[in-house]
Each structure stands twice: as structure tokens, then as C-alpha cells.
């Protein structure tokens, strides 16, 4: 928990925040390239910003947050960049594990993380175990995650169980996010306006927000501005 006083833009209503916010963290590589830096320096800066934004979401009192960390499509990138991303994520989880516990923050994972390098699998398994009883805040990291793969996994599990699914909620219980509410609000940074195979089932009625700001530069004020935009919307869920 932050020791400093929470600074909030006056337009933001703290009583009308989303329950679950999901963020597609995009633009790390381009942020670095524009500064003449290696792409992995952008991923490192992105990880530092991830820490800041997680802290701010926590301080605002939002209960659930999902971050798109590494997609099934990201394996197409150069090995050096992939290895750099994995090293950054592993270091973050190892160094901050105790902080998550002290905050009462539970870490869960969406994605087939067991296919990642062994040292990263160990780090992920360790932090999941350490924080499993925490209940103040839930951080969901989407690692080696693809929305279509998740849906196929759910279909195969339903077939395996040999039962027909009567409601959408029954299918949701077969997915990685079975213990999480669907995201109310999805933010994508860097100016790209697509969902990139992210939480395809869960985003049926999510509100979307796209910003041109690259992820390493996405500040606490940028987050609050996005939330203010969210609060101006009327969510009908198909009704009038």
C-alpha cells in the first residue's frame, strides 16, 4: 500500500469505479526505438510502469486488474527480445513477491504458463502459492495467453466432461478467468485499435478505451482520465 496521499483528478468519482480493469500494454518497443534504445529497454521501462499502475489501481480501490503480459503470438518475435521479456518478468515476480503478500494482493495467471522457461515457471508458481490466501486485490497476468486458445481449451474441457452447457456462465467456469468477473473496462495503449486475441469471451460487454500514449509513458493521470471517460458512459448490456 502506498505511503503517499492518493492524488485524484477532481472529475473522478471514486464511488463509480470499475470492478475489473484490463489493460493491453502496447508500445514498449516503439517507445524505446524513438529514444534510440534497444527494444528490451522499452520492455524494462514498461515493467517499471506496470508496477506504478498496479500500485495506483490498488490505491484507487479497484479489486481486479488484468494485464496482457505475453501473448501466444509474441513467440514470433526475435529470441533475444523474448528472452529479455521473460527475464524482466521473472525478476519482477521474484523481487516483489513479499510486497504482494504484505498488500494482500493475490496473483493469478491466465495462459499456458507451464510452457514457459523453467525458471519463469518456478517464479510464477511460487508467487501464485505465496499469495493464494490474499483477498484484498487480485492481479491477473495474461502470460502465454491467447483468447482463441482459451476458448478451445474450454470447449475441449466441456467435451471431456461429457456435458452440455446450458448457460454462458457454465462455459466461463471452464476458462482461465473462472474466478474473476468479466472486465468492465479495457484499455489499450500505443494508438492501436484492436483487441489482439485478448479475452475474447470475457469482453462481450466491456467498455473500451484507446490511447496513443505508449505503455512506458502511460501515467497515473492517464489512467484517471481513462476512468473519467468510462464514468461518462451508460452501460445497457443490451437493454434500453
Wavefront OBJ file of the C-alpha trace (Angstrom):
o trace
v 0.000 0.000 0.000
v 1.283 3.418 -0.925
v 2.548 5.668 1.860
v 1.725 8.828 -0.064
v -1.623 10.600 -0.220
v -3.732 9.430 -3.147
v -3.938 12.213 -5.729
v -7.173 12.134 -7.700
v -8.383 14.368 -10.510
v -11.473 16.243 -9.329
v -13.630 14.823 -12.139
v -13.052 11.228 -10.997
v -15.798 9.709 -8.851
v -14.218 7.105 -6.562
v -17.654 5.578 -5.891
v -18.165 4.621 -9.558
v -15.007 2.764 -10.498
v -14.983 -0.481 -12.477
v -14.685 -3.715 -10.542
v -12.264 -5.226 -13.064
v -9.947 -3.284 -15.361
v -7.918 -4.987 -18.106
v -5.003 -3.362 -19.907
v -3.273 -4.262 -23.164
v 0.193 -2.844 -22.536
v 1.353 -1.891 -26.026
v 4.149 0.257 -27.377
v 7.202 -0.727 -25.320
v 9.364 -1.409 -28.372
v 8.318 1.741 -30.202
v 8.893 3.804 -27.050
v 12.485 2.518 -26.963
v 13.110 2.884 -30.703
v 12.023 6.533 -30.635
v 14.672 7.112 -27.984
v 17.395 5.229 -29.844
v 17.341 2.408 -27.284
v 17.181 -1.394 -27.697
v 13.633 -2.766 -27.653
v 14.249 -4.641 -24.413
v 14.946 -1.321 -22.695
v 11.371 -0.472 -23.603
v 10.137 -3.690 -22.002
v 12.124 -2.887 -18.867
v 10.611 0.597 -18.739
v 7.212 -0.991 -19.352
v 7.693 -3.278 -16.355
v 8.587 -0.338 -14.131
v 5.428 1.394 -15.287
v 3.437 -1.773 -14.655
v 4.485 -1.548 -11.001
v 3.359 2.089 -10.803
v -0.008 1.457 -12.438
v -0.708 -1.645 -10.344
v 0.002 0.416 -7.227
v -2.341 3.169 -8.426
v -5.146 0.731 -9.278
v -4.700 -0.779 -5.824
v -4.759 2.643 -4.139
v -7.926 3.608 -6.029
v -9.653 0.544 -4.593
v -10.278 -1.353 -7.822
v -10.451 -5.041 -6.861
v -9.361 -6.847 -10.054
v -6.777 -5.966 -12.710
v -5.626 -7.994 -15.716
v -2.529 -7.126 -17.752
v -1.719 -8.644 -21.154
v 1.891 -9.589 -20.493
v 2.885 -12.036 -23.253
v 0.636 -13.401 -25.992
v 0.755 -16.694 -27.875
v 1.574 -14.611 -30.951
v 4.577 -12.965 -29.285
v 6.607 -16.150 -29.863
v 7.094 -14.836 -33.420
v 9.431 -12.135 -32.122
v 13.242 -12.475 -32.109
v 14.558 -14.876 -29.458
v 16.693 -12.162 -27.863
v 13.633 -9.995 -27.290
v 11.569 -12.909 -25.945
v 14.345 -13.926 -23.548
v 14.612 -10.334 -22.379
v 10.886 -10.122 -21.666
v 10.962 -13.379 -19.697
v 13.954 -12.240 -17.633
v 12.232 -8.951 -16.804
v 9.008 -10.679 -15.746
v 10.866 -13.272 -13.658
v 12.920 -10.620 -11.875
v 9.789 -8.596 -11.131
v 7.921 -11.566 -9.651
v 10.898 -12.677 -7.559
v 11.706 -9.229 -6.198
v 8.136 -8.136 -5.449
v 6.635 -11.377 -4.102
v 6.728 -10.244 -0.474
v 5.221 -6.867 -1.360
v 2.223 -8.590 -2.898
v 1.732 -10.601 0.284
v 2.019 -7.534 2.511
v -0.586 -5.706 0.411
v -2.993 -8.629 0.496
v -2.693 -8.956 -3.276
v -3.300 -12.340 -4.885
v -1.523 -13.109 -8.155
v -3.204 -15.410 -10.673
v -2.320 -16.251 -14.265
v -4.325 -16.610 -17.454
v -2.467 -18.616 -20.071
v -0.491 -21.804 -20.525
v 2.433 -20.618 -18.431
v 3.767 -24.137 -17.858
v 5.207 -23.967 -21.412
v 7.455 -21.048 -20.491
v 11.127 -21.473 -19.469
v 11.529 -23.462 -16.267
v 12.933 -20.618 -14.157
v 9.982 -18.400 -15.090
v 7.515 -21.230 -14.426
v 9.063 -21.609 -10.984
v 8.759 -17.884 -10.279
v 5.127 -17.841 -11.376
v 4.248 -20.959 -9.395
v 5.982 -19.509 -6.336
v 4.098 -16.209 -6.338
v 0.761 -17.942 -7.004
v 1.384 -20.169 -3.992
v 2.623 -17.341 -1.755
v -0.379 -15.115 -2.451
v -3.170 -17.690 -2.741
v -4.806 -16.636 0.540
v -4.645 -12.894 -0.162
v -8.030 -11.332 -0.858
v -7.739 -7.539 -0.928
v -6.707 -7.248 -4.573
v -6.349 -9.696 -7.470
v -3.690 -9.254 -10.151
v -4.217 -11.442 -13.213
v -1.215 -11.701 -15.536
v -2.047 -12.969 -19.024
v 1.150 -14.855 -19.938
v 1.459 -17.132 -22.977
v -2.178 -16.254 -23.426
v -4.430 -16.254 -26.488
v -8.183 -15.723 -26.436
v -8.916 -18.289 -29.136
v -6.722 -20.870 -27.424
v -8.579 -20.255 -24.178
v -11.943 -20.792 -25.853
v -10.685 -24.020 -27.467
v -9.448 -25.147 -24.063
v -12.907 -24.556 -22.616
v -14.614 -26.415 -25.455
v -12.279 -29.390 -25.071
v -12.880 -29.444 -21.312
v -16.646 -29.435 -21.861
v -16.290 -32.355 -24.289
v -14.062 -34.155 -21.799
v -16.689 -33.734 -19.088
v -19.326 -35.014 -21.499
v -21.991 -32.493 -20.614
v -23.970 -29.873 -22.463
v -23.549 -26.291 -21.277
v -26.878 -24.595 -20.720
v -25.678 -21.070 -19.908
v -22.781 -18.834 -20.868
v -21.786 -18.780 -17.203
v -21.238 -22.550 -17.364
v -18.654 -22.059 -20.101
v -16.986 -19.184 -18.248
v -16.227 -21.592 -15.395
v -14.040 -23.646 -17.761
v -11.714 -20.743 -18.612
v -8.550 -19.378 -17.020
v -10.563 -16.475 -15.613
v -13.164 -18.700 -13.935
v -12.670 -16.998 -10.553
v -12.733 -13.437 -11.923
v -15.599 -11.185 -13.003
v -15.538 -10.146 -16.650
v -13.604 -6.898 -17.216
v -15.787 -3.793 -17.111
v -13.163 -1.640 -18.783
v -10.405 -2.478 -21.279
v -7.600 -0.023 -22.053
v -5.128 -0.345 -24.908
v -2.124 1.928 -25.163
v 0.033 2.988 -28.184
v -2.744 4.026 -30.578
v -3.572 0.586 -31.968
v -7.345 -0.030 -32.110
v -7.761 -3.796 -31.931
v -8.102 -6.419 -29.206
v -5.302 -8.722 -30.471
v -6.822 -12.023 -29.329
v -7.245 -10.803 -25.746
v -10.059 -12.095 -23.503
v -12.402 -12.590 -26.453
v -15.068 -14.386 -24.427
v -14.858 -12.131 -21.386
v -15.084 -8.792 -23.246
v -18.619 -9.294 -24.564
v -19.864 -6.177 -22.734
v -16.643 -4.424 -21.761
v -16.156 -0.726 -22.411
v -13.068 0.109 -24.499
v -10.594 2.959 -24.318
v -7.759 3.526 -26.801
v -4.945 5.991 -26.198
v -1.957 6.942 -28.387
v 0.341 7.007 -25.327
v 2.983 4.249 -25.346
v 2.766 1.989 -22.322
v 6.008 3.133 -20.571
v 4.661 6.701 -20.660
v 1.116 5.845 -19.544
v 0.861 7.677 -16.221
v -1.431 7.611 -13.211
v -3.136 10.713 -14.609
v -3.630 8.962 -17.955
v -5.311 6.118 -16.096
v -7.564 8.511 -14.235
v -8.513 10.295 -17.457
v -9.470 6.923 -18.924
v -11.587 6.154 -15.857
v -13.300 9.541 -16.119
v -14.194 8.663 -19.717
v -15.541 5.305 -18.507
v -17.784 7.048 -15.982
v -19.393 9.164 -18.701
v -20.745 6.070 -20.455
v -24.103 4.421 -19.911
v -23.808 0.639 -19.868
v -27.013 -1.002 -21.097
v -25.958 -4.656 -21.544
v -28.438 -4.994 -24.423
v -31.353 -3.301 -22.675
v -32.750 0.202 -23.210
l 1 2 3 4 5 6 7 8 9 10 11 12 13 14 15 16 17 18 19 20 21 22 23 24 25 26 27 28 29 30 31 32 33 34 35 36 37 38 39 40 41 42 43 44 45 46 47 48 49 50 51 52 53 54 55 56 57 58 59 60 61 62 63 64 65 66 67 68 69 70 71 72 73 74 75 76 77 78 79 80 81 82 83 84 85 86 87 88 89 90 91 92 93 94 95 96 97 98 99 100 101 102 103 104 105 106 107 108 109 110 111 112 113 114 115 116 117 118 119 120 121 122 123 124 125 126 127 128 129 130 131 132 133 134 135 136 137 138 139 140 141 142 143 144 145 146 147 148 149 150 151 152 153 154 155 156 157 158 159 160 161 162 163 164 165 166 167 168 169 170 171 172 173 174 175 176 177 178 179 180 181 182 183 184 185 186 187 188 189 190 191 192 193 194 195 196 197 198 199 200 201 202 203 204 205 206 207 208 209 210 211 212 213 214 215 216 217 218 219 220 221 222 223 224 225 226 227 228 229 230 231 232 233 234 235 236 237 238 239 240
